[in-house]
Amino acid sequence: MPKPIFVFDAAFIKSLLGLPKFIHAKLSKSLSKLANEQFDSGLRLKALSGKSKGLHSLRVDDQYRLILARPSENQIRLLAVEKHEDVYADAERMVTSAEIPIAPIPGLTSIQETPIGTTEPMLTSLLSNSKYFPITRFLAEQAQKCASVELTFTQIESLLGTTLPAAALKYSAWWANDRSSKSRQCSAWLVVGWKTTGLNLAGRRITLIRDRSVAELFTR
């Protein structure tokens, strides 16, 4: 059976921002297990009921749960990571407000024309370096009609709330779109279907464009 595609939007990334790093690591393990053992009873995947019917919660640890939907065998929609006691309330809010798009579940309207999709290795790579989540969230929030974004290094540092590493200021390789690279920062933009181009180290700015090959992969 082929591994599933994980689909999410900016709200999912937002739910990760305030979590401890050790929860990111546990979530990464849970996603890897989910990708490889989708129907294993040991996953502790629970179908929600009532107003949240159609959604599931997956145990991350004693305190946190991942809320998700499974519209098909080859697609898993990641909605949010919440504390265990908040799962039902937050799941009901998602369904009634459509704040987080999980169509094709009836009654929900997507706030995006095209959901963001990625594979488990790319998503777990992102989770291993959560410092760059704010870049991911910023790009995920861009309107679908927005084909490119130019950012100064100062603007990126403002997003991150910290300075860029010295290598980012000196070496173009730091900004490479290398999916196989051990430099995990590229996952911050690749995971949401963007790639870097037009790097200007002297001018301390870079342009990112939508990676149409990624967009096409998840909308076929």
Beta strands, then each sheet from edge to edge (+ up, - down):
strand 1: 5-8
strand 2: 45-47
strand 3: 55-59
strand 4: 64-72
strand 5: 75-83
strand 6: 116-118
strand 7: 148-152
strand 8: 194-200
strand 9: 205-210
sheet 1: 2+ 3- 4+ 5- 1- 6+
sheet 2: 7+ 9- 8+
end
